[in-house]
């Protein structure tokens, strides 16, 4: 099971955190500090896995962003590496060649997409299309809501004119 | 240019995105992005928190604005700051009608709240409503929240609706419902155990996504109970076959692999189902073989599936062909340049050597390369592999390597792990005692504070008992080499506390045994230790006891004892110590030194830590005393069965105790039992008032200076033994060597499989590998070769574990009883001793008594709890018997069984606090009271008073009295 997902920039800035196992706010800060110390200092040719407190952290670097997932000891590390990649591909498809800035300014979207991919610490959907379809369905609903809202405000504006 | 791009993106973001984001928010994100230091970032965030605090509490905030504030809160919290003031607003947002707002609310609460947060109760209602919504997106949002927020208590509130959603027309909803049920199962298996059939049904869902999701809970179910799911083997195999044959929609392909994530999950389940089941495994051979062949080993995902196949093959009933493919795949992993693959290869090798140990040999050089790799992760994985393949032939090399690595790292978590592995291996395979002690010294020196205290106790016992059963000279040699090495180590500046305790114990016990070192030398060293580590009470206690032993041995040998001046000053210091334990020990030391050689020898026989102590459970040594009392007119003891008519009062007491035990400590005052008791007192209790108080001269006769009386001296002996063994024997109550049995069973499996292996695959296998080996051999340097030889040298023979492992583990189980018995005898003795020199009306004399039964440190006390139970019973029996026969009448009013249990409960809960003394104090109060005042009412009042103080007097077990008085 995946215990948490972290996105950390090369400078150690947190871009996204998702906790599937209970961690208090204090623990979270500690975990992030410990792990960024551990992962950001690792050389480029080493394993993408780190042993940490009896668990494994699988990380992968995309440009200046580190995607980290913490898993149990007996999970398949290579698979997790591919789940990370899967997530990045979905993000890429959604944002259209995703970059760190997309995630900085639209972190809530990154969360929504992650929620369609992982649930309760497990991979819930491995079909990229399915994820994309769901996310866009939610977005279109948002769009229609926005249109409605603007049309209402138009009506009000006109009425009050 | 770069900046322009950024601005462009920001602009695009502001308009697109669908979310309204104000300039403020963008500025915040930007300024944090530009912050040069953590301090600057914190300052900005704190400012933002202030703003948000103000803003969210304003009235009538438009929804959109609110949504943005909530997102800003999420952002702030993501950066590690506390945004709890806004949680309630996020909760409110989930109540909103518009999905747009609701979704943000749900996102925020799932990020903010853990499942045990108080606010969750406010969300449950909304979730219930949303689960019924006809908009599937609302349902999805609610299900996401369910997975994160619903805890054990709230499962029943949403369970029926979630189950209904399993039949929802939208596959996304079904999938999430499955995942939610999986979460429920993890939280509380019993709540969804009746729904297992639903999971089975969903396995046949039309949508591959739902089917894939169903594998998660099924994996969990299968891993807890394999046998109930054997019927699914065929289904899983056929699904896997279809997946591998690309029958699933193209959308599930990932890097040209057909639904690899589903394949991996299926292989995991099959590995569980086929473990040790030949019939089930046979169904899987074909499909797993197919996957081996089809896997594309050039892509990462292909390797992930391959690795899972290896895991599966090494778990199911072995098949030579599959094992061969697995070995092939492993060698490809190990030969790869990628560290990730090497890591997986090492891991897979560790799994496969359980079945075919000979494959390790082919890869020995690759393994050694990994061991010397600068990458810590790879190194640790390799140590794990080495740990799995340790035998008596290579144990020295492996443990040495492990210790070197242990010394080099700072990560305490891993240090602890590797230290305990070293200890385990050394205990199992140690080629010689000297080596074993050497290794233990190293482990203690470098990781002493991290290893389990049991390890130290094990080592003490090993030194005391020796390895060889009949070879005494080897044992004494072992001891003197231990003493030598410890005296040497004491020169080091900083030694972990556990190690010091061990050293003190060994020096005390065996420091002067071989005559190499003089008593004054050893005592000097010991007092140095006590002085140098003056803030460690446990070490000081060990040191004092060790000093006492040395002096006792000296006296017993007929030599004159001259206490070193530093020892004397130390003793003076301890006699006035705040720690009653240290005080007690110091007083005991003083007392022992004042005795003559004969007495000392029986108190403190040399090298007797392993002797059994006989316990006279019937307390027959008291017979004379009882006879005396009866002759002087005391009433004989009447067993409870003969005392009818007391049931009333005992029932009453019983209730009383139940009240006390169920809550541990009761804070409100107990009601005074006086009146009720009085009205109910049956004639039989009146009889007890006629009991004659203990004649005073009795206890005077047995007071302190007369300790030389044989019985008393044996008491002292056992007290001393208690001191010596405290935290030692009882720690061994539990077996520390459970791994030994498991490993040995796996060895036997190995042999079986080894035989199976030989006929088919092995020949071809090794011939291919010989070429690889010989080619490699030329290139590598001799050092590596040597290492390889020492690691893998005898690996072709599967060998039996040497007997040492068992030797260590066997006596420990036997120890359990021994220490148990011993312990209780000690308790009796100590209680008794106190009573012996206790004038009947000095109430607080009980204190030192109980102290003496206090183990030196708090930690072992927990272990004691179990032991305390019989102890106290015995102890109080003794107390009652010696001091005043009439108290028995009082005590036995309470019913035996339940009462005793209550007592020990209270005892154990009390024991963690300084109040401990009270137990003993109270008991003796009672004893004294009742012996003094024959007034029944008076004693009952006192009794209730004691109860009000939260202490229950320990009561005798009626059965014991039966033994005692026939």
Interface residues (C-beta under 8 A of the other chain):
Chain A: X13 X14 X15 X16 X17 X18 X19 X20 X22 X23 X24 X25 X28 X29 X32 X43 X45 X46 X47 X48 X49 X50 X51 X52 X53 X54 X76 X77 X78 X79 X81 X82 X83 X85 X86 X101 X102 X104 X105 X106 X107 X108 X109 X111 X112 X115 X119 X120 X122 X123 X124 X125 X126 X127 X128 X129 X130 X134 X137 X138 X139 X141 X142 X143 X145 X146
Chain B: X6 X9 X10 X13 X17 X18 X19 X21 X26 X29 X32 X33 X71 X74 X75 X77 X78 X79 X80 X82 X98 X99 X100 X103 X104 X107 X110 X111 X114 X115 X116 X137 X140 X144 X147 X148 X171 X172 X175 X176 X179 X180 X182 X183 X186 X208 X209 X212 X213 X216 X249 X251 X252 X254 X259 X260 X261 X262 X264 X268 X300 X301 X303 X304 X307 X308 X311 X339 X340 X342 X343 X344 X374 X375 X376 X377 X378 X380 X413 X414 X417
